[in-house]
Amino acid sequence: MTPSEAALKIISDKRFEARNVDTDPEEETFCNQFVMEVALNAGCKDLLGKRANDQIIKMMTSTAWLEVKEEGAQEAANQDCLVVAGWLNPILTNSGHVCVIVRGELVESGQWKRRVPVAANVGRQNWYGKPVSYAFRK
């Protein structure tokens, strides 16, 4: 199963539905677990058991991961490579955010004013195939 196929299958799993987002400042979202499960489907154990910030730090410091820009990310996802987008929260004790780039074409992001890849996101809302800019605040 490709990372895009795994993301599409896994995203609807009830385990990844956000909890307490409207009622509790300690809301629970599961982006890291979603990315971890997609990664495991791709044979990657690097992100296992890590929070989003820790996953990002692992990817930034490991020679097994390459940093790519928007066009390269979409190209790699279209070639069935595991591609993870992330935002490292500068308050390292808080959680950042991660999502998976999936097969598709670059699309114009009105928010970022440039073309961006499409993603699968788990967070306050779970979705598949929207611009990656939907997954991150401005």
Steps between C-alpha positions, in 0.01 A plus 500: 500500500642842406516780759214678320285186504584439865413860591165475321417174677622602846358853512145382561600287800305618807820487709616815320190714564575811707369509855394793715581763234205722589487442874850460638823697459675164529350377174623173362599465138696217349710627209813328629328164534349530153838583344662221701250246370540613137878483548476147641301397192792631294745294707633798698536466879687829555193685629368229728391619845588865439294818536481731198790722614716194562409355160605825334826514694571138404443581132713816521795326665502163323688437178221258403265796435538768233353848511311595185303808396142499369563375146744231615258387770218452250730323254623261770144424620398431140786249482357327810764627743406579858487882527424670831438872545553645843493811717736494796346679794772729639373420850642150489289375789190575289408302194569603144307360206568241230307374198565282196541628144295279266474437126365790301595824330630823646210737569489873559482596866323829554631500856867449408484673158681219320445151364511228765467120515187320613488321833315271736451663838389388843430772754197702601362389164610194307515523122670363191606678181490867599793740466759447774447862604164395650694295755706790635417844631616796298 
